[in-house]
Structures are given as structure tokens and as C-alpha cells.
Amino acid sequence: MIHLSLPAALAALLAGIGVYGVLARRNAVLVLIGVELILNAANLLLVTAGSRPGAPLSAGPVLTLFVITIAAAEITVALAIILVMFRRADHIDLTAVPDLTDEPAPAGEGAS
């Protein structure tokens, strides 16, 4: 049987890379990848804790399914927001100042 410190060390590595990706990146897609790495580290810890000998309940794998479902919903909403942001501003740089003005009317409409 595998020792429990190895999956915990791997989860710590994944979480560290994920936190770096969230804090140091300007691209919204790379920030989402960092969030996914953090969620996968949590999944690894849940499965590891649920699979140890003498665990009274197998709650770890069940909770992992919930985390995967929530992560899929989060990615769907975040990618939709990123797509709208890219269509409006032609970039997905999170540090850029957002343009909150209304879009100008296309040429030819309303002009005489």
C-alpha cells in the first residue's frame, strides 16, 4: 500500500502551482487553469483520506464527485464570461482597465 505522505506531497505541489497560476498570471484562461489545479489538489486529498485503512465512511470519493461537478459548472460559467470579454475588448488581460461605456452604434444606423 502506498504511504499517505506521497499523495499529500503531490497535492501540495499541485496547490502551490495553482496558487502561483492564480496570483501571477494576467490571462484569464491561465487563471482558470490555476483554479482547476487547486481543485484537483483538493480532490486528491479527499480520495487519499477516504482510501486509508480504517476509514469509517467512504466520503472522500463521493465528495470528489461533488467537487468535479462544481468545477465543471464553474468552468462553464467562467469560459462564457471570458468569451464575452474577448468579444467586447479583443483581449482577455485581467489587468487591463475595463471599458464600461456602451458600444457605439454601427455606421449607417441613425445617421442621416
C-alpha positions as CSV (number, residue, x, y, z in Angstrom):
1,M,0.0,0.0,0.0
2,I,1.2,3.5,-0.8
3,H,2.2,5.8,2.1
4,L,-0.2,8.7,2.6
5,S,2.6,11.3,2.6
6,L,3.2,10.8,-1.1
7,P,-0.3,11.9,-2.3
8,A,-0.2,14.7,0.2
9,A,3.1,16.0,-1.2
10,L,1.7,15.8,-4.7
11,A,-1.4,17.7,-3.6
12,A,0.7,20.3,-2.0
13,L,2.7,20.7,-5.2
14,L,-0.5,20.9,-7.3
15,A,-1.9,23.5,-4.9
16,G,1.3,25.5,-5.0
17,I,1.4,25.6,-8.8
18,G,-2.3,26.5,-8.8
19,V,-1.9,29.4,-6.4
20,Y,1.0,30.7,-8.4
21,G,-1.1,30.5,-11.6
22,V,-3.9,32.4,-10.0
23,L,-1.8,35.2,-8.4
24,A,0.9,35.7,-11.1
25,R,-1.0,35.4,-14.4
26,R,-2.8,38.1,-16.3
27,N,-4.5,35.8,-18.8
28,A,-8.0,34.7,-17.6
29,V,-7.6,31.2,-19.1
30,L,-4.4,30.6,-17.2
31,V,-6.1,31.8,-14.0
32,L,-8.8,29.3,-14.6
33,I,-6.2,26.6,-15.1
34,G,-4.7,27.6,-11.7
35,V,-8.1,27.3,-10.1
36,E,-8.6,23.8,-11.6
37,L,-5.2,22.7,-10.3
38,I,-6.2,23.8,-6.8
39,L,-9.5,21.9,-7.1
40,N,-7.6,18.8,-8.3
41,A,-5.3,19.0,-5.3
42,A,-8.4,19.0,-3.1
43,N,-9.8,16.0,-5.0
44,L,-6.5,14.1,-4.5
45,L,-6.6,14.8,-0.7
46,L,-10.2,13.7,-0.5
47,V,-9.6,10.4,-2.3
48,T,-6.5,9.8,-0.2
49,A,-8.3,10.4,3.0
50,G,-11.2,8.2,2.0
51,S,-9.0,5.3,0.9
52,R,-6.9,5.0,4.1
53,P,-7.4,1.8,6.0
54,G,-9.8,2.0,8.9
55,A,-11.8,5.0,7.4
56,P,-15.3,4.7,8.8
57,L,-17.0,6.1,5.7
58,S,-16.1,6.3,2.0
59,A,-17.0,10.0,1.9
60,G,-13.8,11.1,0.1
61,P,-14.6,9.6,-3.3
62,V,-18.2,10.8,-3.0
63,L,-17.2,14.4,-2.1
64,T,-14.7,14.2,-5.0
65,L,-17.6,13.7,-7.4
66,F,-19.3,16.8,-6.0
67,V,-16.1,18.9,-6.4
68,I,-15.8,17.7,-10.0
69,T,-19.4,18.7,-10.7
70,I,-19.0,22.1,-9.2
71,A,-15.7,22.6,-11.1
72,A,-17.4,21.7,-14.4
73,A,-20.1,24.3,-13.7
74,E,-17.6,26.9,-12.7
75,I,-15.6,26.4,-15.8
76,T,-18.7,26.7,-18.0
77,V,-19.7,30.0,-16.5
78,A,-16.1,31.4,-16.4
79,L,-15.5,30.5,-20.1
80,A,-18.7,32.1,-21.1
81,I,-17.7,35.3,-19.3
82,I,-14.2,35.1,-20.9
83,L,-15.8,34.7,-24.3
84,V,-18.0,37.8,-23.8
85,M,-15.0,39.7,-22.5
86,F,-12.9,38.7,-25.6
87,R,-15.7,39.7,-28.0
88,R,-16.1,43.1,-26.3
89,A,-12.5,44.1,-25.7
90,D,-10.5,41.8,-28.1
91,H,-8.3,40.6,-25.2
92,I,-8.5,38.6,-22.0
93,D,-6.0,40.5,-20.0
94,L,-7.3,40.7,-16.4
95,T,-5.1,43.8,-15.5
96,A,-6.4,46.0,-18.3
97,V,-8.8,48.8,-17.4
98,P,-12.3,47.7,-18.4
99,D,-14.3,49.7,-20.9
100,L,-17.7,50.2,-19.3
101,T,-19.1,52.6,-22.0
102,D,-21.9,51.5,-24.3
103,E,-20.9,50.3,-27.7
104,P,-21.2,52.9,-30.4
105,A,-24.0,52.4,-33.0
106,P,-22.8,50.9,-36.2
107,A,-22.2,53.3,-39.1
108,G,-25.3,53.8,-41.2
109,E,-27.9,53.4,-38.5
110,G,-29.4,56.5,-37.1
111,A,-27.2,58.8,-39.2
112,S,-28.8,60.8,-42.0
